[in-house]
Amino acid sequence: MTTATPPLREAARANVMDADDRVLLLRYDEKQGFWATPGGSLQQGEDHATATLRELGEELGIDEKAIGLGPQLAERTKDHLVGGREVRQVELYFLARVSAADVDPTRAAQPDH
């Protein structure tokens, strides 16, 4: 018996650092709680860098112009459940430099915490 490959879900995530090299992580309460980098799935026709900037705006309230988006740092593939459905998520991780003063959760459109 063969197991079908789950549908592909492309995602972009950011290792967010400020001028003092502090790393910003988001706390998620699901699955007994965990910490993760900001990010999420790509929208139709979007590339990974554009998705990273959009996600930082949605989740952290940071204006795109205030983000210094750096190079891709890593790639990870993981099968997991999203909305009760198994997917094979391929995540590209980018370095993002921001000023701590520019992080404003009150402006976040889709806080994922």
C-alpha positions as MATLAB code, in Angstrom:
seq = 'MTTATPPLREAARANVMDADDRVLLLRYDEKQGFWATPGGSLQQGEDHATATLRELGEELGIDEKAIGLGPQLAERTKDHLVGGREVRQVELYFLARVSAADVDPTRAAQPDH';
ca = [
       0.000    0.000    0.000;
       1.317    3.434   -0.924;
       0.647    6.552    1.027;
      -0.409    9.569   -1.022;
       1.732   12.665   -0.712;
      -0.216   15.401    1.079;
      -1.031   18.531   -0.965;
       1.737   21.134   -1.079;
       1.387   24.265    1.052;
       4.118   26.844    0.401;
       4.956   29.175    3.272;
       7.309   32.023    4.100;
       8.660   32.740    7.566;
      10.978   35.382    9.005;
      13.743   35.291   11.567;
      13.021   38.796   12.871;
      15.883   40.606   14.615;
      16.314   44.130   15.923;
      19.471   46.280   16.054;
      20.546   44.532   19.280;
      20.198   41.094   17.595;
      17.189   40.199   19.731;
      14.932   37.628   18.049;
      11.164   38.088   17.933;
       9.015   34.955   18.279;
       5.240   34.553   18.477;
       3.566   32.447   21.163;
       0.850   30.083   19.928;
      -1.553   28.538   22.434;
      -2.610   25.531   20.355;
      -1.092   22.047   20.823;
      -0.058   22.756   24.432;
       1.611   26.009   23.354;
       4.719   26.685   21.318;
       6.907   29.535   20.038;
       7.467   30.153   16.320;
       8.755   32.689   13.858;
       6.175   34.936   12.173;
       4.963   33.846    8.767;
       2.370   31.897    6.869;
       1.238   30.483    3.568;
       1.664   32.157    0.212;
      -1.332   33.690   -1.509;
      -2.141   33.026   -5.176;
       0.644   34.393   -7.417;
       2.776   35.594   -4.484;
       6.496   34.888   -4.150;
       8.142   34.008   -0.832;
       9.753   37.420   -0.218;
       6.468   39.261   -0.835;
       4.610   36.814    1.417;
       7.161   37.391    4.184;
       6.606   41.161    4.074;
       2.812   40.747    4.007;
       2.837   38.304    6.915;
       4.981   40.628    9.043;
       2.481   43.403    8.418;
      -0.491   41.181    9.219;
       0.957   39.542   12.318;
       3.120   42.317   13.794;
       1.666   45.551   12.413;
       4.980   46.512   10.785;
       4.907   48.741    7.713;
       6.604   47.009    4.789;
       8.918   50.012    4.297;
      10.286   49.561    7.841;
      11.470   45.998    7.178;
      14.985   45.241    6.022;
      14.388   41.923    4.286;
      17.598   39.956    3.987;
      18.553   36.688    2.345;
      16.872   33.331    2.582;
      18.446   31.494    5.517;
      16.859   28.057    5.460;
      14.219   25.772    4.009;
      12.144   23.212    5.895;
       9.608   20.630    4.742;
       7.132   19.206    7.228;
       3.910   17.203    6.968;
       1.327   18.441    9.470;
      -2.339   19.314    9.919;
      -3.701   22.693    8.843;
      -7.396   23.205    9.472;
      -7.807   19.475   10.123;
      -6.263   18.519    6.769;
      -2.787   17.067    6.290;
      -0.449   19.123    4.094;
       3.197   19.010    3.130;
       4.402   22.469    4.090;
       7.550   23.826    2.457;
       8.764   26.881    4.366;
      11.454   29.322    3.260;
      12.980   31.337    6.118;
      14.260   34.882    5.542;
      16.245   37.255    7.732;
      14.229   40.375    8.547;
      15.685   43.374   10.368;
      13.246   45.703   12.125;
      13.316   48.380   14.776;
      11.608   47.236   17.979;
       9.716   50.555   17.914;
       8.108   49.583   14.572;
       6.455   46.451   15.990;
       2.858   47.453   16.787;
       0.469   44.562   17.493;
      -2.426   47.050   17.717;
      -2.031   47.573   13.933;
      -1.856   43.838   13.195;
      -4.653   42.707   10.886;
      -4.281   38.995   11.634;
      -2.487   38.368   14.913;
      -1.878   34.619   15.075;
      -1.194   34.394   18.807;
];
